[in-house]
Amino acid sequence: MEVEVEDCPAAAAAAEEVIGNEKTSADYYFDSYSHFGIHEEMLKDVVRTRSYQNVITQNNFLFKDKIVLDVGAGTGILSLFCAKAGAKHVYAIECSQMADMAKEIVKTNGFSEVITVIKGKVEEIELPVPKVDVIISEWMGYFLLFENMLDTVLFARDKWLADDGVVLPDKASLHLTAIEDAEYKEDKIEFWNNVYGFDMSCIKKQAMMEPLVDTVDANQIVTNCQLLKTMDISKMSSGDASFTVPFKLVAERNDFIHALVAYFNVSFTKCHKLMGFSTGPRSKSTHWKQTVLYLEDVVTICEGETLSGTMTVANNKKNPRDIDITLKYSINGQRSKVSRTQNYKMR
Amino acid sequence: MEVEVEDCPAAAAAAEEVIGNEKTSADYYFDSYSHFGIHEEMLKDVVRTRSYQNVITQNNFLFKDKIVLDVGAGTGILSLFCAKAGAKHVYAIECSQMADMAKEIVKTNGFSEVITVIKGKVEEIELPVPKVDVIISEWMGYFLLFENMLDTVLFARDKWLADDGVVLPDKASLHLTAIEDAEYKEDKIEFWNNVYGFDMSCIKKQAMMEPLVDTVDANQIVTNCQLLKTMDISKMSSGDASFTVPFKLVAERNDFIHALVAYFNVSFTKCHKLMGFSTGPRSKSTHWKQTVLYLEDVVTICEGETLSGTMTVANNKKNPRDIDITLKYSINGQRSKVSRTQNYKMR
């Protein structure tokens, strides 16, 4: 059984048949997922994929004879796990060209009767059923919220999830810590001060504003790690993804702070036992890495001193898939007194 | 002095002022160069940037009191080298948002009188002068021709270069060799045969068709390296970038061949002494790496045996920045007899 949604403009524009010169930015967002490389990276991220596999295979009771909706199915891997776990039917929605691959994969693996791949945008397609029992999705982006696919999951939840239905994962949290990063900051930021003898420091300003997605070594961590924000995917509203939260980071040693580092955890609290994973610098690294926000100042912090402030996170008004981050931080220590506001833009 | 070209659609669409939802694929091509990250990578590629720096600073006679055109100036680094080398005036054309940075960089470094940054498409802008003495450009893409910026350089040459003018670089060549690559081919291609227990081999077909840009270890090389095609940038026409050429690769040892590897060299023959660089697997690696074309067959080749065939290269009709490659190869050896045609698409 296959439901084709031909009116998905993104999929349409991304299609081979279309001359590649009339694509919108939304098309480009979806088109990037038409490339197999991005799916290869996600599938090979074993922290990510094994976690979902374990959640599904170890908790059949959540899927047995249930109607499942897979939001942003990609290659269909989660749908296949669910089908294998005994789902009555799985609707796998994917807008990119990968949907065609997913259909072929479902067929090749003999699940055509159980899994229906729907090529289209969640916001535009029709489901053959009024309600679903389970919504599963791997929607997380860099810094948890980049690319803003969460909105799509919430849309699907509000439209199709049965009253006693389950969203997987159902909890996500954003965390913050501070690191010493002299060497890399020198290489990434100060580099622009002298490029083959020329002053390109105007680019340095731009480089400072752009959060760096990279893997941080746990030994660089100077302070405690603080929980910034918890989201309950089963209850939250779209607006809850924009927020201002306070933080208080306490130094665990005498060191210098060059950057704050954000990362996220997700959990599946509806499992028989709590399951989930962390993308933090002390956990096995994932394709999400961590998000590094360089500070204008090098903060000289002494053990026990506090770097405190607030972080404001909001979708960019012009391009809602981008994220604007405002960081206010201050320290009034023996060796540095700083109070500053910095703006960042993830794009 | 600044010439602003406001009617560059790409730059306009990429501009902050524009809602990010009406971009064309051309806009996206240029927009990718609005990100500083790509310029950081290119500047930090010392083989690339030092080569241009040496060409320019060691050959002042080519630039002294000359009018120079920098095609695709990016941060303006080449223009700055030329100005420092005594150019009378440099026109730096850049279509992406980076043009605004380049203007600021030129100003910061005190070259506003010598360097004019023109924000716009080469094909659309007006130059304040009828002719230029030198055209310098770093136009090379992966596999030399990917992104097809060469056409833009040829357009500029035909429109503005004086009869006795020089193009830098003026020679480019494409080369081919064959490698043993069992392990990586397994990881990149065979991976799709069994993904967490599911058969995703339909994606394998797609993966096989996409040339892989990666750094090859010289120890993997099984055959000689053959010159495929030489291009004279000062004389060639745009059509010369599409071609079919024969190759004959002779094994230098008993081994298996999993892939053919293409790379390019560029040279500056107008220098006092020949200068240039290679992006081959035996040279210091660059951000261009090499281009790996995996073969359907694992070729069992004996020392002295020949893998021969033809390679056809052409711009994709739908998206001229993409490249279609057709490989015909055959071997009639003691241990393998193969004759096959494979199609690849760089996108």
Interface residues (C-beta under 8 A of the other chain):
Chain A: E16 I19 G20 N21 E22 K23 T24 S25 A26 Y28 F36 G37 H39 E40 L43 K44 T49 Q53 T75 I77 L80 F81 M101 E104 I105 T108 N109 K188 F191 V195 Y196 F198 D199 M200 S201 C202 I203 Q206 A207 E210 K318 N319 D322
Chain B: E16 I19 G20 N21 E22 K23 T24 S25 A26 Y28 F36 G37 H39 E40 L43 K44 T49 Q53 T75 I77 L80 F81 M101 E104 I105 T108 N109 K188 F191 V195 Y196 F198 D199 M200 S201 C202 I203 Q206 A207 E210 K318 N319 D322
